[in-house]
Amino acid sequence: MFGIGMQELIIIAIIALIIVGPKKLPDLAKTLGKGFSEFKKATEGITDDLKETLKEDKKQDDDGWKDSLLMKKPDAEETKIDSSDKISPKQ
């Protein structure tokens, strides 16, 4: 957990016990636990929202690509050359 071994955790617990005191330490631990769980829920919510937004954007990009001129087949009328469109020789 965060690169902290068992010895470091014991030292941190002893220092916290000395600073906060034995009566307030359980309340502090409970408050920290709730804070971390709230933070985890918030980050998961943001991650889910970002994934959903990216999926919607990708779908819109795919639909736009399909409708672009590169993917569109030319109409038969556009490809026909009228006899009136012939180029006259220069004089």
FENQUI-V425736 format. One record per run of one state. SS is the DSSP state (H for helix, E for strand, L for the rest). FROM is the first residue (numbers start at 1). TO is the last residue. If there is no record, write none. Layout:
SS:FROM:TO / SS:FROM:TO
//
This chain:
L:1:5 / H:6:20 / L:21:21 / H:22:66 / L:67:75 / H:76:79 / L:80:82 / H:83:85 / L:86:91
//
